[in-house]
């Protein structure tokens, strides 16, 4: 009897030590909570409570653990009522995810992304009736200055010169010289600077002026801005900006504080066919989407043909 008791005690101790060993391994693996074979790891809780004080951290962790435990209990309950219909949906969804991921990998690695200019131009011509502007777009220079800022006339002249315009001289003593000559401090008989150099000098003058006097400065001669984007820079109604765009390439508006000088270097009015460089992003997206459909169709066909040739697909007669 005594021997049996000793054996029982030894077995109980062994079971206890084994359980402690399992708990220790789970602790070392970072398990924070266990429920029916599901594990919530401490690293997950740590990521949720990063930067919180101890009170908030405990509150967040407690609420998350409860939500996790409830989800696992509901999941286990659902597992006990598994049926073929649910399994089919799960398998179909898993297969769909794998297929989608693999197709995206094929597209990223094998499908050409370059769009030929001739293809782009052909599509632009083909879809011209669908590429009408819903709002006006402009390229240009915007300078915002206080109403009493000095040298406003010079600024207006530099803006027009930057747009390639000839500006008349304001002073009688220079009546036989252009404003461009004066700004560049060149005598009429001296060799003229190139058009590009003249515009560059005017832009330098505008930038220096803006740095000293302006409360706002935007140079966007290489990018299109919509009237909505302009409205964020010039607090006026879109219709007012549109009307002025139709009339002139030099727009000047003022409120009680500032004067807004907009020199338009290029423009397309609402309703007109958008320029190719503005339409390019959506045309490229259309081309690549169409190419992607064709590419995946071809890839699927290629894989099917290879599987047939390699005997991977076996047909059985009924």
Residue, then its C-alpha position, 0 to 999 in steps of 0.5 A: x500500500x505504501x509503495x502504491x502511494x509513493x508511485x502515485x505521488x511520483x506520477x503526480x509530481x511528474x505531471x506537475x513538472x510536465x505542466x510547468x515545463x509546458x507553461x514555461x515554454x509557452x511563456x518563453x514563446x511570448x504567449x499572453x493568453x490561451x483559450x482552447x488551443x488559441x494563443x494571444x501573444x504578448x507582442x500583439x498587446x505590446x503593439x497596442x499599448x505602445x506609448x500609453x501610461x500604465x493605467x491606459x495600457x491596462x485598460x486597452x489590453x483588458x478590452x482587447x483580450x476580452x474581445x479576442x476571447x469572445x471572438x475565439x469562443x464564437x469561432x469555436x462554436x461555429x467550428x462545431x457546426x461546420x458544413x459543406x457549404x461553409x467549407x466551400x465558401x472558405x476554400x473558394x475565398x482562400x483560392x481567390x486570395x492566392x490567385x489574386x496574389x499570384x496574378x499581381x506578382x505576374x503583373x509586377x514582374x512580367x507585364x511591360x509598363x511602358x506606354x508608347x507615345x504613338x499608342x498614347x496619341x492614337x488613344x487620345x485622338x480616339x477618345x477626344x470627345x470624352x476628354x473635355x475639361x470639366x473646369x479650366x486649367x492653367x500654367x503660370x506664376x502667381x504672386x500675392x503682395x500687400x496692396x501697398x507693396x512697392x514696385x508693383x509696376x515693375x512686377x507686372x512688367x516682369x510677369x509679362x516678360x516672363x510670358x514672352x510679351x513685349x512691354x512698352x516703356x513707361x518713361x519718356x526718356x526711354x521711348x525708343x527702347x523696350x522695357x526689356x532693354x531697360x530691365x537688362x540694362x542694355x543699349x539698343x545697339x548692343x546685342x540682344x539676349x536670347x528669348x530664353x535668357x530674357x525670360x530667365x532674367x525676368x523670373x529671377x527678378x520676380x523671385x527676388x521681388x517675391x522674397x522681399x515683398x510677397x506674402x505668397x508666391x507660386x511658380x507652376x509654369x511646368x504643371x497644370x492647376x485647375x481653377x479649384x486649386x487656384x481658388x485655394x490660392x486666390x480667395x475668389x469665386x471660380x466663375x470670376x476666375x474663369x471669366x478673367x481667364x477667357x479675357x486675358x493672360x494677366x489676371x489681377x484681383x484684390x481684396x481688402x488686404x492683398x493683390x493677387x497677380x496671376x500671369x498665365x503662361x498657358x491655359x485651356x478653358x472649361x469645355x475644351x479638349x484637354x491637352x495631351x500632357x494633362x490627359x496622359x495619366x488617365x490615358x496611361x491608366x486605361x491602356x495599362x488596365x486593358x493590357x493587364x486584362x490581355x496579359x492575364x488572359x494570355x498567361x492563363x492560356x500559356x499555363x494551360x497549354x503547358x499543363x496539357x503538353x506536360x501531361x499534368x491535366x488528365x481527362x477521364x471518360x465517363 
